[in-house]
């Protein structure tokens, strides 16, 4: 694949814009970090309630990795807690 063939930005690419943490609900890494820093979220469940992440689950189709975004959201939470 070349860059023009990719329909959504791949989160782990450094120039991804936006950098999605949850592709199904189109929640970005920045939104997850904001939920932690500004709203005090500390868990994936709390982030999901604030951002709406993981609500429209169709990970196999939407996430380029073909798996649930739970781990990616947790990594973004960890960044926000630092």
mmCIF file of the N, C-alpha and C atoms, coordinates in Angstrom:
data_MODEL
# 
_entry.id   MODEL 
# 
loop_
_atom_site.group_PDB 
_atom_site.id 
_atom_site.type_symbol 
_atom_site.label_atom_id 
_atom_site.label_alt_id 
_atom_site.label_comp_id 
_atom_site.label_asym_id 
_atom_site.label_entity_id 
_atom_site.label_seq_id 
_atom_site.pdbx_PDB_ins_code 
_atom_site.Cartn_x 
_atom_site.Cartn_y 
_atom_site.Cartn_z 
_atom_site.occupancy 
_atom_site.B_iso_or_equiv 
_atom_site.pdbx_formal_charge 
_atom_site.auth_seq_id 
_atom_site.auth_comp_id 
_atom_site.auth_asym_id 
_atom_site.auth_atom_id 
_atom_site.pdbx_PDB_model_num 
ATOM 1   N N  . UNK A 1 1  ? 0.836   -1.188 0.000  1.00 0.00 ? 1  UNK A N  1 
ATOM 2   C CA . UNK A 1 1  ? 0.000   0.000  0.000  1.00 0.00 ? 1  UNK A CA 1 
ATOM 3   C C  . UNK A 1 1  ? 0.875   1.243  0.000  1.00 0.00 ? 1  UNK A C  1 
ATOM 4   N N  . UNK A 1 2  ? 0.397   2.281  -0.662 1.00 0.00 ? 2  UNK A N  1 
ATOM 5   C CA . UNK A 1 2  ? 1.082   3.556  -0.535 1.00 0.00 ? 2  UNK A CA 1 
ATOM 6   C C  . UNK A 1 2  ? 0.199   4.491  0.283  1.00 0.00 ? 2  UNK A C  1 
ATOM 7   N N  . UNK A 1 3  ? 0.725   5.633  0.667  1.00 0.00 ? 3  UNK A N  1 
ATOM 8   C CA . UNK A 1 3  ? 0.031   6.553  1.569  1.00 0.00 ? 3  UNK A CA 1 
ATOM 9   C C  . UNK A 1 3  ? -1.328  6.986  1.031  1.00 0.00 ? 3  UNK A C  1 
ATOM 10  N N  . UNK A 1 4  ? -1.460  7.159  -0.256 1.00 0.00 ? 4  UNK A N  1 
ATOM 11  C CA . UNK A 1 4  ? -2.719  7.604  -0.848 1.00 0.00 ? 4  UNK A CA 1 
ATOM 12  C C  . UNK A 1 4  ? -3.808  6.531  -0.774 1.00 0.00 ? 4  UNK A C  1 
ATOM 13  N N  . UNK A 1 5  ? -3.422  5.275  -0.662 1.00 0.00 ? 5  UNK A N  1 
ATOM 14  C CA . UNK A 1 5  ? -4.388  4.182  -0.616 1.00 0.00 ? 5  UNK A CA 1 
ATOM 15  C C  . UNK A 1 5  ? -4.969  3.956  0.780  1.00 0.00 ? 5  UNK A C  1 
ATOM 16  N N  . UNK A 1 6  ? -4.339  4.513  1.792  1.00 0.00 ? 6  UNK A N  1 
ATOM 17  C CA . UNK A 1 6  ? -4.820  4.340  3.158  1.00 0.00 ? 6  UNK A CA 1 
ATOM 18  C C  . UNK A 1 6  ? -5.941  5.341  3.409  1.00 0.00 ? 6  UNK A C  1 
ATOM 19  N N  . UNK A 1 7  ? -7.103  4.847  3.847  1.00 0.00 ? 7  UNK A N  1 
ATOM 20  C CA . UNK A 1 7  ? -8.287  5.693  3.999  1.00 0.00 ? 7  UNK A CA 1 
ATOM 21  C C  . UNK A 1 7  ? -8.319  6.474  5.305  1.00 0.00 ? 7  UNK A C  1 
ATOM 22  N N  . UNK A 1 8  ? -7.652  5.987  6.349  1.00 0.00 ? 8  UNK A N  1 
ATOM 23  C CA . UNK A 1 8  ? -7.596  6.680  7.636  1.00 0.00 ? 8  UNK A CA 1 
ATOM 24  C C  . UNK A 1 8  ? -6.149  6.748  8.099  1.00 0.00 ? 8  UNK A C  1 
ATOM 25  N N  . UNK A 1 9  ? -5.802  7.774  8.887  1.00 0.00 ? 9  UNK A N  1 
ATOM 26  C CA . UNK A 1 9  ? -4.430  7.850  9.399  1.00 0.00 ? 9  UNK A CA 1 
ATOM 27  C C  . UNK A 1 9  ? -4.136  6.667  10.329 1.00 0.00 ? 9  UNK A C  1 
ATOM 28  N N  . UNK A 1 10 ? -2.973  6.092  10.208 1.00 0.00 ? 10 UNK A N  1 
ATOM 29  C CA . UNK A 1 10 ? -2.570  4.979  11.057 1.00 0.00 ? 10 UNK A CA 1 
ATOM 30  C C  . UNK A 1 10 ? -1.934  5.563  12.317 1.00 0.00 ? 10 UNK A C  1 
ATOM 31  N N  . UNK A 1 11 ? -2.504  5.256  13.476 1.00 0.00 ? 11 UNK A N  1 
ATOM 32  C CA . UNK A 1 11 ? -2.138  5.917  14.728 1.00 0.00 ? 11 UNK A CA 1 
ATOM 33  C C  . UNK A 1 11 ? -0.665  5.844  15.072 1.00 0.00 ? 11 UNK A C  1 
ATOM 34  N N  . UNK A 1 12 ? 0.012   4.757  14.736 1.00 0.00 ? 12 UNK A N  1 
ATOM 35  C CA . UNK A 1 12 ? 1.400   4.620  15.164 1.00 0.00 ? 12 UNK A CA 1 
ATOM 36  C C  . UNK A 1 12 ? 2.390   5.287  14.212 1.00 0.00 ? 12 UNK A C  1 
ATOM 37  N N  . UNK A 1 13 ? 1.910   5.858  13.131 1.00 0.00 ? 13 UNK A N  1 
ATOM 38  C CA . UNK A 1 13 ? 2.782   6.616  12.239 1.00 0.00 ? 13 UNK A CA 1 
ATOM 39  C C  . UNK A 1 13 ? 2.973   8.009  12.823 1.00 0.00 ? 13 UNK A C  1 
ATOM 40  N N  . UNK A 1 14 ? 4.210   8.496  12.847 1.00 0.00 ? 14 UNK A N  1 
ATOM 41  C CA . UNK A 1 14 ? 4.474   9.759  13.541 1.00 0.00 ? 14 UNK A CA 1 
ATOM 42  C C  . UNK A 1 14 ? 3.767   10.948 12.907 1.00 0.00 ? 14 UNK A C  1 
ATOM 43  N N  . UNK A 1 15 ? 3.454   10.888 11.630 1.00 0.00 ? 15 UNK A N  1 
ATOM 44  C CA . UNK A 1 15 ? 2.793   12.031 10.992 1.00 0.00 ? 15 UNK A CA 1 
ATOM 45  C C  . UNK A 1 15 ? 1.280   11.835 10.868 1.00 0.00 ? 15 UNK A C  1 
ATOM 46  N N  . UNK A 1 16 ? 0.732   10.862 11.591 1.00 0.00 ? 16 UNK A N  1 
ATOM 47  C CA . UNK A 1 16 ? -0.720  10.629 11.544 1.00 0.00 ? 16 UNK A CA 1 
ATOM 48  C C  . UNK A 1 16 ? -1.459  11.853 12.076 1.00 0.00 ? 16 UNK A C  1 
ATOM 49  N N  . UNK A 1 17 ? -2.460  12.294 11.352 1.00 0.00 ? 17 UNK A N  1 
ATOM 50  C CA . UNK A 1 17 ? -3.256  13.445 11.770 1.00 0.00 ? 17 UNK A CA 1 
ATOM 51  C C  . UNK A 1 17 ? -4.663  13.297 11.223 1.00 0.00 ? 17 UNK A C  1 
ATOM 52  N N  . UNK A 1 18 ? -5.629  13.010 12.047 1.00 0.00 ? 18 UNK A N  1 
ATOM 53  C CA . UNK A 1 18 ? -5.523  12.850 13.498 1.00 0.00 ? 18 UNK A CA 1 
ATOM 54  C C  . UNK A 1 18 ? -4.945  11.487 13.873 1.00 0.00 ? 18 UNK A C  1 
ATOM 55  N N  . UNK A 1 19 ? -4.504  11.395 15.110 1.00 0.00 ? 19 UNK A N  1 
ATOM 56  C CA . UNK A 1 19 ? -3.938  10.153 15.628 1.00 0.00 ? 19 UNK A CA 1 
ATOM 57  C C  . UNK A 1 19 ? -5.026  9.456  16.452 1.00 0.00 ? 19 UNK A C  1 
ATOM 58  N N  . UNK A 1 20 ? -5.757  8.555  15.798 1.00 0.00 ? 20 UNK A N  1 
ATOM 59  C CA . UNK A 1 20 ? -6.883  7.894  16.462 1.00 0.00 ? 20 UNK A CA 1 
ATOM 60  C C  . UNK A 1 20 ? -6.418  6.868  17.488 1.00 0.00 ? 20 UNK A C  1 
ATOM 61  N N  . UNK A 1 21 ? -7.063  6.899  18.651 1.00 0.00 ? 21 UNK A N  1 
ATOM 62  C CA . UNK A 1 21 ? -6.905  5.837  19.641 1.00 0.00 ? 21 UNK A CA 1 
ATOM 63  C C  . UNK A 1 21 ? -8.006  4.809  19.406 1.00 0.00 ? 21 UNK A C  1 
ATOM 64  N N  . UNK A 1 22 ? -9.201  5.291  19.047 1.00 0.00 ? 22 UNK A N  1 
ATOM 65  C CA . UNK A 1 22 ? -10.350 4.429  18.748 1.00 0.00 ? 22 UNK A CA 1 
ATOM 66  C C  . UNK A 1 22 ? -10.878 4.804  17.367 1.00 0.00 ? 22 UNK A C  1 
ATOM 67  N N  . UNK A 1 23 ? -10.685 3.922  16.416 1.00 0.00 ? 23 UNK A N  1 
ATOM 68  C CA . UNK A 1 23 ? -11.128 4.191  15.043 1.00 0.00 ? 23 UNK A CA 1 
ATOM 69  C C  . UNK A 1 23 ? -12.643 4.107  14.904 1.00 0.00 ? 23 UNK A C  1 
ATOM 70  N N  . UNK A 1 24 ? -13.274 3.204  15.625 1.00 0.00 ? 24 UNK A N  1 
ATOM 71  C CA . UNK A 1 24 ? -14.722 3.001  15.478 1.00 0.00 ? 24 UNK A CA 1 
ATOM 72  C C  . UNK A 1 24 ? -15.518 4.236  15.886 1.00 0.00 ? 24 UNK A C  1 
ATOM 73  N N  . UNK A 1 25 ? -15.072 4.908  16.951 1.00 0.00 ? 25 UNK A N  1 
ATOM 74  C CA . UNK A 1 25 ? -15.769 6.098  17.438 1.00 0.00 ? 25 UNK A CA 1 
ATOM 75  C C  . UNK A 1 25 ? -15.032 7.387  17.085 1.00 0.00 ? 25 UNK A C  1 
ATOM 76  N N  . UNK A 1 26 ? -13.948 7.266  16.336 1.00 0.00 ? 26 UNK A N  1 
ATOM 77  C CA . UNK A 1 26 ? -13.130 8.404  15.901 1.00 0.00 ? 26 UNK A CA 1 
ATOM 78  C C  . UNK A 1 26 ? -12.695 9.278  17.077 1.00 0.00 ? 26 UNK A C  1 
ATOM 79  N N  . UNK A 1 27 ? -12.170 8.627  18.117 1.00 0.00 ? 27 UNK A N  1 
ATOM 80  C CA . UNK A 1 27 ? -11.641 9.315  19.291 1.00 0.00 ? 27 UNK A CA 1 
ATOM 81  C C  . UNK A 1 27 ? -10.124 9.348  19.150 1.00 0.00 ? 27 UNK A C  1 
ATOM 82  N N  . UNK A 1 28 ? -9.552  10.542 19.279 1.00 0.00 ? 28 UNK A N  1 
ATOM 83  C CA . UNK A 1 28 ? -8.117  10.703 19.091 1.00 0.00 ? 28 UNK A CA 1 
ATOM 84  C C  . UNK A 1 28 ? -7.348  10.483 20.389 1.00 0.00 ? 28 UNK A C  1 
ATOM 85  N N  . UNK A 1 29 ? -6.057  10.267 20.234 1.00 0.00 ? 29 UNK A N  1 
ATOM 86  C CA . UNK A 1 29 ? -5.179  10.147 21.393 1.00 0.00 ? 29 UNK A CA 1 
ATOM 87  C C  . UNK A 1 29 ? -5.243  11.426 22.224 1.00 0.00 ? 29 UNK A C  1 
ATOM 88  N N  . UNK A 1 30 ? -5.278  12.577 21.575 1.00 0.00 ? 30 UNK A N  1 
ATOM 89  C CA . UNK A 1 30 ? -5.360  13.850 22.298 1.00 0.00 ? 30 UNK A CA 1 
ATOM 90  C C  . UNK A 1 30 ? -6.634  13.941 23.130 1.00 0.00 ? 30 UNK A C  1 
ATOM 91  N N  . UNK A 1 31 ? -7.747  13.433 22.618 1.00 0.00 ? 31 UNK A N  1 
ATOM 92  C CA . UNK A 1 31 ? -9.003  13.450 23.376 1.00 0.00 ? 31 UNK A CA 1 
ATOM 93  C C  . UNK A 1 31 ? -8.913  12.550 24.606 1.00 0.00 ? 31 UNK A C  1 
ATOM 94  N N  . UNK A 1 32 ? -8.240  11.426 24.479 1.00 0.00 ? 32 UNK A N  1 
ATOM 95  C CA . UNK A 1 32 ? -8.051  10.528 25.620 1.00 0.00 ? 32 UNK A CA 1 
ATOM 96  C C  . UNK A 1 32 ? -7.193  11.217 26.674 1.00 0.00 ? 32 UNK A C  1 
ATOM 97  N N  . UNK A 1 33 ? -6.091  11.831 26.248 1.00 0.00 ? 33 UNK A N  1 
ATOM 98  C CA . UNK A 1 33 ? -5.207  12.526 27.185 1.00 0.00 ? 33 UNK A CA 1 
ATOM 99  C C  . UNK A 1 33 ? -5.947  13.678 27.858 1.00 0.00 ? 33 UNK A C  1 
ATOM 100 N N  . UNK A 1 34 ? -6.761  14.397 27.111 1.00 0.00 ? 34 UNK A N  1 
ATOM 101 C CA . UNK A 1 34 ? -7.557  15.490 27.679 1.00 0.00 ? 34 UNK A CA 1 
ATOM 102 C C  . UNK A 1 34 ? -8.538  14.963 28.731 1.00 0.00 ? 34 UNK A C  1 
ATOM 103 N N  . UNK A 1 35 ? -9.135  13.813 28.484 1.00 0.00 ? 35 UNK A N  1 
ATOM 104 C CA . UNK A 1 35 ? -10.049 13.211 29.462 1.00 0.00 ? 35 UNK A CA 1 
ATOM 105 C C  . UNK A 1 35 ? -9.322  12.907 30.770 1.00 0.00 ? 35 UNK A C  1 
ATOM 106 N N  . UNK A 1 36 ? -8.060  12.541 30.661 1.00 0.00 ? 36 UNK A N  1 
ATOM 107 C CA . UNK A 1 36 ? -7.252  12.249 31.846 1.00 0.00 ? 36 UNK A CA 1 
ATOM 108 C C  . UNK A 1 36 ? -6.853  13.541 32.553 1.00 0.00 ? 36 UNK A C  1 
ATOM 109 N N  . UNK A 1 37 ? -6.279  14.467 31.805 1.00 0.00 ? 37 UNK A N  1 
ATOM 110 C CA . UNK A 1 37 ? -5.723  15.688 32.393 1.00 0.00 ? 37 UNK A CA 1 
ATOM 111 C C  . UNK A 1 37 ? -6.812  16.649 32.877 1.00 0.00 ? 37 UNK A C  1 
ATOM 112 N N  . UNK A 1 38 ? -7.812  16.892 32.055 1.00 0.00 ? 38 UNK A N  1 
ATOM 113 C CA . UNK A 1 38 ? -8.829  17.895 32.390 1.00 0.00 ? 38 UNK A CA 1 
ATOM 114 C C  . UNK A 1 38 ? -10.015 17.346 33.171 1.00 0.00 ? 38 UNK A C  1 
ATOM 115 N N  . UNK A 1 39 ? -10.320 16.065 32.990 1.00 0.00 ? 39 UNK A N  1 
ATOM 116 C CA . UNK A 1 39 ? -11.525 15.504 33.605 1.00 0.00 ? 39 UNK A CA 1 
ATOM 117 C C  . UNK A 1 39 ? -11.226 14.443 34.663 1.00 0.00 ? 39 UNK A C  1 
ATOM 118 N N  . UNK A 1 40 ? -9.949  14.134 34.872 1.00 0.00 ? 40 UNK A N  1 
ATOM 119 C CA . UNK A 1 40 ? -9.561  13.221 35.939 1.00 0.00 ? 40 UNK A CA 1 
ATOM 120 C C  . UNK A 1 40 ? -9.775  11.741 35.673 1.00 0.00 ? 40 UNK A C  1 
ATOM 121 N N  . UNK A 1 41 ? -10.003 11.366 34.434 1.00 0.00 ? 41 UNK A N  1 
ATOM 122 C CA . UNK A 1 41 ? -10.188 9.944  34.110 1.00 0.00 ? 41 UNK A CA 1 
ATOM 123 C C  . UNK A 1 41 ? -8.897  9.180  34.381 1.00 0.00 ? 41 UNK A C  1 
ATOM 124 N N  . UNK A 1 42 ? -9.042  7.982  34.931 1.00 0.00 ? 42 UNK A N  1 
ATOM 125 C CA . UNK A 1 42 ? -7.869  7.159  35.229 1.00 0.00 ? 42 UNK A CA 1 
ATOM 126 C C  . UNK A 1 42 ? -7.970  5.754  34.645 1.00 0.00 ? 42 UNK A C  1 
ATOM 127 N N  . UNK A 1 43 ? -9.145  5.388  34.171 1.00 0.00 ? 43 UNK A N  1 
ATOM 128 C CA . UNK A 1 43 ? -9.352  4.036  33.635 1.00 0.00 ? 43 UNK A CA 1 
ATOM 129 C C  . UNK A 1 43 ? -9.937  4.122  32.227 1.00 0.00 ? 43 UNK A C  1 
ATOM 130 N N  . UNK A 1 44 ? -9.841  3.017  31.510 1.00 0.00 ? 44 UNK A N  1 
ATOM 131 C CA . UNK A 1 44 ? -10.420 2.956  30.165 1.00 0.00 ? 44 UNK A CA 1 
ATOM 132 C C  . UNK A 1 44 ? -11.927 3.197  30.248 1.00 0.00 ? 44 UNK A C  1 
ATOM 133 N N  . UNK A 1 45 ? -12.570 2.626  31.248 1.00 0.00 ? 45 UNK A N  1 
ATOM 134 C CA . UNK A 1 45 ? -14.018 2.804  31.412 1.00 0.00 ? 45 UNK A CA 1 
ATOM 135 C C  . UNK A 1 45 ? -14.371 4.281  31.592 1.00 0.00 ? 45 UNK A C  1 
ATOM 136 N N  . UNK A 1 46 ? -13.598 5.007  32.403 1.00 0.00 ? 46 UNK A N  1 
ATOM 137 C CA . UNK A 1 46 ? -13.852 6.437  32.621 1.00 0.00 ? 46 UNK A CA 1 
ATOM 138 C C  . UNK A 1 46 ? -13.604 7.237  31.345 1.00 0.00 ? 46 UNK A C  1 
ATOM 139 N N  . UNK A 1 47 ? -12.538 6.919  30.634 1.00 0.00 ? 47 UNK A N  1 
ATOM 140 C CA . UNK A 1 47 ? -12.241 7.598  29.364 1.00 0.00 ? 47 UNK A CA 1 
ATOM 141 C C  . UNK A 1 47 ? -13.366 7.342  28.368 1.00 0.00 ? 47 UNK A C  1 
ATOM 142 N N  . UNK A 1 48 ? -13.838 6.118  28.290 1.00 0.00 ? 48 UNK A N  1 
ATOM 143 C CA . UNK A 1 48 ? -14.922 5.782  27.368 1.00 0.00 ? 48 UNK A CA 1 
ATOM 144 C C  . UNK A 1 48 ? -16.183 6.580  27.676 1.00 0.00 ? 48 UNK A C  1 
ATOM 145 N N  . UNK A 1 49 ? -16.496 6.747  28.959 1.00 0.00 ? 49 UNK A N  1 
ATOM 146 C CA . UNK A 1 49 ? -17.684 7.507  29.354 1.00 0.00 ? 49 UNK A CA 1 
ATOM 147 C C  . UNK A 1 49 ? -17.561 8.974  28.948 1.00 0.00 ? 49 UNK A C  1 
ATOM 148 N N  . UNK A 1 50 ? -16.361 9.524  29.032 1.00 0.00 ? 50 UNK A N  1 
ATOM 149 C CA . UNK A 1 50 ? -16.134 10.935 28.706 1.00 0.00 ? 50 UNK A CA 1 
ATOM 150 C C  . UNK A 1 50 ? -16.048 11.164 27.198 1.00 0.00 ? 50 UNK A C  1 
ATOM 151 N N  . UNK A 1 51 ? -15.344 10.285 26.495 1.00 0.00 ? 51 UNK A N  1 
ATOM 152 C CA . UNK A 1 51 ? -15.050 10.517 25.075 1.00 0.00 ? 51 UNK A CA 1 
ATOM 153 C C  . UNK A 1 51 ? -15.991 9.800  24.111 1.00 0.00 ? 51 UNK A C  1 
ATOM 154 N N  . UNK A 1 52 ? -16.652 8.761  24.583 1.00 0.00 ? 52 UNK A N  1 
ATOM 155 C CA . UNK A 1 52 ? -17.479 7.954  23.684 1.00 0.00 ? 52 UNK A CA 1 
ATOM 156 C C  . UNK A 1 52 ? -16.688 6.878  22.962 1.00 0.00 ? 52 UNK A C  1 
ATOM 157 N N  . UNK A 1 53 ? -15.439 6.674  23.357 1.00 0.00 ? 53 UNK A N  1 
ATOM 158 C CA . UNK A 1 53 ? -14.611 5.638  22.736 1.00 0.00 ? 53 UNK A CA 1 
ATOM 159 C C  . UNK A 1 53 ? -15.228 4.260  22.962 1.00 0.00 ? 53 UNK A C  1 
ATOM 160 N N  . UNK A 1 54 ? -14.983 3.367  22.042 1.00 0.00 ? 54 UNK A N  1 
ATOM 161 C CA . UNK A 1 54 ? -15.385 1.966  22.090 1.00 0.00 ? 54 UNK A CA 1 
ATOM 162 C C  . UNK A 1 54 ? -16.903 1.776  22.083 1.00 0.00 ? 54 UNK A C  1 
ATOM 163 N N  . UNK A 1 55 ? -17.654 2.751  21.611 1.00 0.00 ? 55 UNK A N  1 
ATOM 164 C CA . UNK A 1 55 ? -19.117 2.650  21.566 1.00 0.00 ? 55 UNK A CA 1 
ATOM 165 C C  . UNK A 1 55 ? -19.599 1.990  20.271 1.00 0.00 ? 55 UNK A C  1 
ATOM 166 N N  . UNK A 1 56 ? -18.932 2.253  19.185 1.00 0.00 ? 56 UNK A N  1 
ATOM 167 C CA . UNK A 1 56 ? -19.354 1.753  17.869 1.00 0.00 ? 56 UNK A CA 1 
ATOM 168 C C  . UNK A 1 56 ? -18.424 0.638  17.409 1.00 0.00 ? 56 UNK A C  1 
ATOM 169 N N  . UNK A 1 57 ? -18.270 -0.362 18.239 1.00 0.00 ? 57 UNK A N  1 
ATOM 170 C CA . UNK A 1 57 ? -17.250 -1.389 18.017 1.00 0.00 ? 57 UNK A CA 1 
ATOM 171 C C  . UNK A 1 57 ? -17.457 -2.186 16.734 1.00 0.00 ? 57 UNK A C  1 
ATOM 172 N N  . UNK A 1 58 ? -16.512 -2.036 15.858 1.00 0.00 ? 58 UNK A N  1 
ATOM 173 C CA . UNK A 1 58 ? -16.381 -2.851 14.658 1.00 0.00 ? 58 UNK A CA 1 
ATOM 174 C C  . UNK A 1 58 ? -14.891 -2.882 14.336 1.00 0.00 ? 58 UNK A C  1 
ATOM 175 N N  . UNK A 1 59 ? -14.125 -3.255 15.352 1.00 0.00 ? 59 UNK A N  1 
ATOM 176 C CA . UNK A 1 59 ? -12.666 -3.151 15.298 1.00 0.00 ? 59 UNK A CA 1 
ATOM 177 C C  . UNK A 1 59 ? -12.039 -3.926 14.143 1.00 0.00 ? 59 UNK A C  1 
ATOM 178 N N  . UNK A 1 60 ? -12.578 -5.081 13.859 1.00 0.00 ? 60 UNK A N  1 
ATOM 179 C CA . UNK A 1 60 ? -11.998 -5.908 12.798 1.00 0.00 ? 60 UNK A CA 1 
ATOM 180 C C  . UNK A 1 60 ? -12.002 -5.168 11.464 1.00 0.00 ? 60 UNK A C  1 
ATOM 181 N N  . UNK A 1 61 ? -13.016 -4.340 11.239 1.00 0.00 ? 61 UNK A N  1 
ATOM 182 C CA . UNK A 1 61 ? -13.128 -3.577 9.995  1.00 0.00 ? 61 UNK A CA 1 
ATOM 183 C C  . UNK A 1 61 ? -12.477 -2.198 10.080 1.00 0.00 ? 61 UNK A C  1 
ATOM 184 N N  . UNK A 1 62 ? -12.627 -1.513 11.218 1.00 0.00 ? 62 UNK A N  1 
ATOM 185 C CA . UNK A 1 62 ? -12.205 -0.114 11.314 1.00 0.00 ? 62 UNK A CA 1 
ATOM 186 C C  . UNK A 1 62 ? -10.771 0.100  11.776 1.00 0.00 ? 62 UNK A C  1 
ATOM 187 N N  . UNK A 1 63 ? -10.303 -0.725 12.700 1.00 0.00 ? 63 UNK A N  1 
ATOM 188 C CA . UNK A 1 63 ? -8.954  -0.558 13.232 1.00 0.00 ? 63 UNK A CA 1 
ATOM 189 C C  . UNK A 1 63 ? -7.961  -1.208 12.274 1.00 0.00 ? 63 UNK A C  1 
ATOM 190 N N  . UNK A 1 64 ? -6.953  -0.465 11.818 1.00 0.00 ? 64 UNK A N  1 
ATOM 191 C CA . UNK A 1 64 ? -5.965  -1.047 10.895 1.00 0.00 ? 64 UNK A CA 1 
ATOM 192 C C  . UNK A 1 64 ? -5.289  -2.301 11.449 1.00 0.00 ? 64 UNK A C  1 
ATOM 193 N N  . UNK A 1 65 ? -5.231  -2.424 12.780 1.00 0.00 ? 65 UNK A N  1 
ATOM 194 C CA . UNK A 1 65 ? -4.639  -3.620 13.371 1.00 0.00 ? 65 UNK A CA 1 
ATOM 195 C C  . UNK A 1 65 ? -5.622  -4.783 13.416 1.00 0.00 ? 65 UNK A C  1 
ATOM 196 N N  . UNK A 1 66 ? -6.917  -4.491 13.229 1.00 0.00 ? 66 UNK A N  1 
ATOM 197 C CA . UNK A 1 66 ? -7.933  -5.532 13.238 1.00 0.00 ? 66 UNK A CA 1 
ATOM 198 C C  . UNK A 1 66 ? -8.262  -6.066 14.622 1.00 0.00 ? 66 UNK A C  1 
ATOM 199 N N  . UNK A 1 67 ? -7.891  -5.314 15.661 1.00 0.00 ? 67 UNK A N  1 
ATOM 200 C CA . UNK A 1 67 ? -8.155  -5.728 17.043 1.00 0.00 ? 67 UNK A CA 1 
ATOM 201 C C  . UNK A 1 67 ? -8.758  -4.566 17.827 1.00 0.00 ? 67 UNK A C  1 
ATOM 202 N N  . UNK A 1 68 ? -9.256  -4.871 19.021 1.00 0.00 ? 68 UNK A N  1 
ATOM 203 C CA . UNK A 1 68 ? -9.837  -3.869 19.908 1.00 0.00 ? 68 UNK A CA 1 
ATOM 204 C C  . UNK A 1 68 ? -8.790  -2.815 20.282 1.00 0.00 ? 68 UNK A C  1 
ATOM 205 N N  . UNK A 1 69 ? -9.250  -1.586 20.489 1.00 0.00 ? 69 UNK A N  1 
ATOM 206 C CA . UNK A 1 69 ? -8.357  -0.463 20.785 1.00 0.00 ? 69 UNK A CA 1 
ATOM 207 C C  . UNK A 1 69 ? -8.059  -0.296 22.273 1.00 0.00 ? 69 UNK A C  1 
ATOM 208 N N  . UNK A 1 70 ? -8.524  -1.201 23.108 1.00 0.00 ? 70 UNK A N  1 
ATOM 209 C CA . UNK A 1 70 ? -8.351  -1.084 24.563 1.00 0.00 ? 70 UNK A CA 1 
ATOM 210 C C  . UNK A 1 70 ? -6.898  -0.784 24.937 1.00 0.00 ? 70 UNK A C  1 
ATOM 211 N N  . UNK A 1 71 ? -5.960  -1.530 24.379 1.00 0.00 ? 71 UNK A N  1 
ATOM 212 C CA . UNK A 1 71 ? -4.538  -1.359 24.704 1.00 0.00 ? 71 UNK A CA 1 
ATOM 213 C C  . UNK A 1 71 ? -4.044  0.026  24.278 1.00 0.00 ? 71 UNK A C  1 
ATOM 214 N N  . UNK A 1 72 ? -4.463  0.504  23.128 1.00 0.00 ? 72 UNK A N  1 
ATOM 215 C CA . UNK A 1 72 ? -4.040  1.815  22.625 1.00 0.00 ? 72 UNK A CA 1 
ATOM 216 C C  . UNK A 1 72 ? -4.596  2.920  23.521 1.00 0.00 ? 72 UNK A C  1 
ATOM 217 N N  . UNK A 1 73 ? -5.844  2.767  23.945 1.00 0.00 ? 73 UNK A N  1 
ATOM 218 C CA . UNK A 1 73 ? -6.441  3.750  24.851 1.00 0.00 ? 73 UNK A CA 1 
ATOM 219 C C  . UNK A 1 73 ? -5.695  3.742  26.181 1.00 0.00 ? 73 UNK A C  1 
ATOM 220 N N  . UNK A 1 74 ? -5.356  2.569  26.691 1.00 0.00 ? 74 UNK A N  1 
ATOM 221 C CA . UNK A 1 74 ? -4.616  2.489  27.954 1.00 0.00 ? 74 UNK A CA 1 
ATOM 222 C C  . UNK A 1 74 ? -3.256  3.167  27.825 1.00 0.00 ? 74 UNK A C  1 
ATOM 223 N N  . UNK A 1 75 ? -2.582  2.998  26.700 1.00 0.00 ? 75 UNK A N  1 
ATOM 224 C CA . UNK A 1 75 ? -1.292  3.658  26.487 1.00 0.00 ? 75 UNK A CA 1 
ATOM 225 C C  . UNK A 1 75 ? -1.452  5.178  26.485 1.00 0.00 ? 75 UNK A C  1 
ATOM 226 N N  . UNK A 1 76 ? -2.532  5.685  25.899 1.00 0.00 ? 76 UNK A N  1 
ATOM 227 C CA . UNK A 1 76 ? -2.792  7.129  25.898 1.00 0.00 ? 76 UNK A CA 1 
ATOM 228 C C  . UNK A 1 76 ? -3.104  7.618  27.312 1.00 0.00 ? 76 UNK A C  1 
ATOM 229 N N  . UNK A 1 77 ? -3.832  6.819  28.085 1.00 0.00 ? 77 UNK A N  1 
ATOM 230 C CA . UNK A 1 77 ? -4.104  7.168  29.486 1.00 0.00 ? 77 UNK A CA 1 
ATOM 231 C C  . UNK A 1 77 ? -2.790  7.278  30.245 1.00 0.00 ? 77 UNK A C  1 
ATOM 232 N N  . UNK A 1 78 ? -1.916  6.314  30.047 1.00 0.00 ? 78 UNK A N  1 
ATOM 233 C CA . UNK A 1 78 ? -0.614  6.329  30.717 1.00 0.00 ? 78 UNK A CA 1 
ATOM 234 C C  . UNK A 1 78 ? 0.174   7.588  30.372 1.00 0.00 ? 78 UNK A C  1 
ATOM 235 N N  . UNK A 1 79 ? 0.112   8.032  29.113 1.00 0.00 ? 79 UNK A N  1 
ATOM 236 C CA . UNK A 1 79 ? 0.776   9.283  28.713 1.00 0.00 ? 79 UNK A CA 1 
ATOM 237 C C  . UNK A 1 79 ? 0.182   10.461 29.471 1.00 0.00 ? 79 UNK A C  1 
ATOM 238 N N  . UNK A 1 80 ? -1.138  10.488 29.590 1.00 0.00 ? 80 UNK A N  1 
ATOM 239 C CA . UNK A 1 80 ? -1.812  11.579 30.283 1.00 0.00 ? 80 UNK A CA 1 
ATOM 240 C C  . UNK A 1 80 ? -1.523  11.620 31.766 1.00 0.00 ? 80 UNK A C  1 
ATOM 241 N N  . UNK A 1 81 ? -1.264  10.467 32.361 1.00 0.00 ? 81 UNK A N  1 
ATOM 242 C CA . UNK A 1 81 ? -0.989  10.395 33.797 1.00 0.00 ? 81 UNK A CA 1 
ATOM 243 C C  . UNK A 1 81 ? 0.445   10.772 34.148 1.00 0.00 ? 81 UNK A C  1 
ATOM 244 N N  . UNK A 1 82 ? 1.321   10.859 33.161 1.00 0.00 ? 82 UNK A N  1 
ATOM 245 C CA . UNK A 1 82 ? 2.737   11.206 33.425 1.00 0.00 ? 82 UNK A CA 1 
ATOM 246 C C  . UNK A 1 82 ? 2.896   12.667 33.734 1.00 0.00 ? 82 UNK A C  1 
# 
